[in-house]
Amino acid sequence: MKTLPLTVRVGVTNQLEHLPLKLSVTGHYETNEEIFGTAAGEFTVSPILKLRAGYTTSASDFRVEGNEDSLAGISAGLGISLQRFTIDYAFHSPGRIGDRSIVSGCLRQFNKRVESRGWHDLLFKVGCQGEY
């Protein structure tokens, strides 16, 4: 009999008191996988623009000791929020499997969410956020 896979994530997020910076650290455990961690930050430039950056330790699994993995584990992005519409961009480099760019958007309409979400599994929660 097969057992169901288990995923456990434990994290802490803190909005710094005197800076427009939110920091997050998370530990991840998945059945039959090693434990790994992620760290991320989101800097609010203005109510419209947010800059994001992060790192995951799981990228060391993909290193091949060449130029293609020099950014392995690093991600960066930005979010733009205009009234009822938000758009997010993220760049992630997991190493030898190549770089990824993710663009997603969200339209808030009639107090309900209508969203189109890009797949991103590491550091950025993109799409609709906040009050609706």
Sequence and secondary structure as in RCSB ss.txt:
>XXXX:A:sequence
MKTLPLTVRVGVTNQLEHLPLKLSVTGHYETNEEIFGTAAGEFTVSPILKLRAGYTTSASDFRVEGNEDSLAGIS
AGLGISLQRFTIDYAFHSPGRIGDRSIVSGCLRQFNKRVESRGWHDLLFKVGCQGEY
>XXXX:A:secstr
      EEEEEEEEE SSSSEEEEEEEEEETTS  EEEEEEEEESSSSEEEEEEEEGGGGGG  SSGGGTTTTEE
EEEEEEETTEEEEEEEEE STT  EEEEEEEEEETTEEEEE     SS   S  S  
